Structures are given as C-alpha cells and as structure tokens.
C-alpha cells in the first residue's frame, strides 16, 4: 500500500509540476527546501519520519556547527525513523543522526499550531525515535508534532582547543537551533504555522529549552515553552572547566592525531570510561556565545524571553538504592536525619527521605523559583506538580522522573509505557488537553477542564494527584522554603 501511495503521489507531481504542498486530504507529501517528502498514513494521522534537517555531522563535519542541506526537488520516502544519535547504550545509533519526525492530522487544513518535543537523557542518551514519543494522539487533536534528534555525549558537548575552528562545545544545542530553523522554514509545507510554535521537553530537554529561552540565536523560532522537570538551579561548567573535561576525554582516547578521524567505537569506549566516573561530564557549558549564564541567573536578571510558560515537576523524581546514595543526597542539608524525617512524614525509610529531599532540592524548589521569576517579569506562567501514579503501579511505584510523558503522548503498551486503567486515561486526557490548549492559544484552560490559575505573584499551581486534579496554593510551600538555598544562608 505504501509503495502504491508513493507511485501515485510521484505521478501526480510529475504531471502537475507542483512546487508547493498538495492540498491536505490527497496524498501525504510535502515540498521542503531539501526535497519532496512522501509520508505514511495510519488512521487519521500522516507521519513523516527520518527527515534530515542538517548535513550529516561526519568526517570533516564532526564537532562542527550543523551545516544546511542543499536545496533539492528530488522525492524521498519518509516512512522510517532515522538512526538515533551515537551513544553507548544503543547498538543501532550512528553519527549520521540529525533527523526529525513530523506528525500531522490527515485531511485537516492549516495553518495548524506546532509542538516541538526535545527529549531528555542527561545529554548522553535518548532518541526522538522512542515509541513513547509517537505523536499520533497529539496530532489527532489538530496540531503538528515534531520530535528531533540532536548530538549527544562527547559528540554533542565536547569542548577542546583543537576544535575551536568550528565553535567548540554545545554542538547539541546548535543542532536544536538548526532543527528549529528547519521547522520555521519548512513547516508550512506540512500545514503548520511557523509563528505558533511551542517547545516542550523533560529533564535535559527542559534544560535545553530554558537555555534556548535565554539564547539570542533562537529568539524568533518559538513562541511558547513547557519545561517539565527542569533542574533550574543546576550550574553550568565554565569554559575553562569544559575544556579541562575535554582534555580528559582526548587523553582517554589515546594517541589521536586527528580527532575527526577517530573511529566511533573508540569514541564510545572513551566516553563510557569517563561517564563511569562522572555521569554528568557531557552537558551544555558556558561558551560566551550560545550560553553565557546559568538558567537561574538568566531568569533572575530577566534575560529570558517573556513568552507564555508552563513549568512543573513530578512528586517523586528519583529513587535511591544504596546507603552511599542516601548519604550523598542528604549531604547538602543543614538538618539531621530526624529533622529531615519530620519534613517528609510519609517517608518510611532514610532512602525515602533522601529521595524526597533530592526531588525538592533539584526540581520542586528550583521550578517554583523559575515560575516566580518568569511571572514577575510579566509573562503568563502556569506551574504544576505531577503526583499521579498509574493505578497498576501504586503497590510498588517506580522512579517518577519522566512519568508524565506517557500521559501527554497517550501511548500504551510500548517499551517504557504500561497499559492504562480507565481512571489513568481520564487523567491523561485532561493533562494532554491542557498541553494542547496551551500550544494553540498560550492558555491551558478550556471547556470541561478544572480551571488552572496562573502563577502570578502567589504560589499557585495545578496539582495532579491520585485523588484530585485541582488548582490552588502549593501545599508544600513551607517545606520548599526550608530546603531552598535561602534557608541555608
């Protein structure tokens, strides 16, 4: 069937000489600057997968800013995902990975609002090709969903003097900006509105978006943002520290006269060796160009774009399994374990106390801080806390970081996503509706949804819990005051 569609669409193009996207409802293809793309249709959704947004960053283009693709009128099929970006945990990963995926409603005319998802994974793992990030449910609601791959690990974030000719470090962030430029220039061919783009992502994806909000080079490429579980107070490495880490990586490679000619397997071996000692070694760093300040400092100075923002975190972002992890997690607290236990009365073990404190210190309190700062700057700001656990997992809940993603994408029965109960689906439907409304209008509220109050100058948030979904004052405000940095002065 797919080959038949490709033949019919190609014949149509040859006969008409069309230079623009065909009317929605005929064939799933779009004319981009780099060629004519034929997609696939499943049910009510057309998908275009594995679309290159930049030249392959291989050979002489390794550790260089992404390069534009040449313009072309050739036809290509876009049925399959491209390769994930190179990382130790995925054998199928490749350096040639700068691709994105587009999902749109089939048979619906535009211009449609656009959502762009940036995946997490501590900047060293992950892929937009994860089945969990299938965009069909979001596209069915009348918008376009774009997911993208960007360089990871050493290939994405290496800073080293030998690479300064191409702009050392932060190559992954450059990739994200390049992908957003591709969206800006090409999304109309898919029925999208380039002037109504919302970025959303969790963890490292949310950190990326916060940095893009502070970055002049991405200023006109999106109009709204959703930050899910952003570690808002995390400090970025200085240029000197980033280059020192880069030298350690090059030393781990052994003898290498040309870094751009080293085999990918050697790169991964050196990366794996260093990650065992320092899991957060490869990440965005100060470079004086794309990144010139920490997220917290940038928001405090009012340097971020004053665009509508949803920001929030999950109630149980992590779990700890060893006494060493517990000790490390509690090391920054000025209170003893008994006092900490009183802050977390539902915690049954020291591990639970440490996990609660870590969640508050790294996510909950910094998210509140960023929400306050952004609201004070006059921008519409909506804060949430996701405390819902799927009914089947309540007997032994897993780590909560990223748990909200299944609810937003609405995917079930694939790796990383269980099967929902009726109640789970009700919560997912409402949460997804908030995200969709926000992408369309900049306001998450809509008919048949509990009203979500803006953060304004108060600690308002939307609490998504097992027993309720409601907007109101943050019940954890006093606890967050205790764990915040101001309490330790």
Secondary structure by P-SEA (a helix, b strand, c coil): caaaaaaaaaaaaaaacccccccccccccccccccbbbbcccccbbbbcccccccccccccccccccccccccbbbbcccccccccccccccccccccbbbbbbbccccccbbbbbbbbbccccccccccccccaaaaaaacbbbbbbccccccccbbbccccccccccaaaaaaaaaaaaaaaaccccccccccbbbbbbcaaaaaaaaaaaacccccccccbbbbccccccbbbbcaaaaaaaaaaaaaaaccccccccccaaaaaaaaaaaaaacccccccccccccccccaaaaaaacccccccccccccccccccccaaaaaaaaccccccaaaaaaaccccccaaaaaaaaaaaaccaaaaaaaaaaaaaaccbbbbbbbcccccccccccccccccccccccccccccccccccaaaaaaaaaaaaaaaaaaaccccccccccccccccccbbbbbbcccccccccccaaaaaaaacccccc
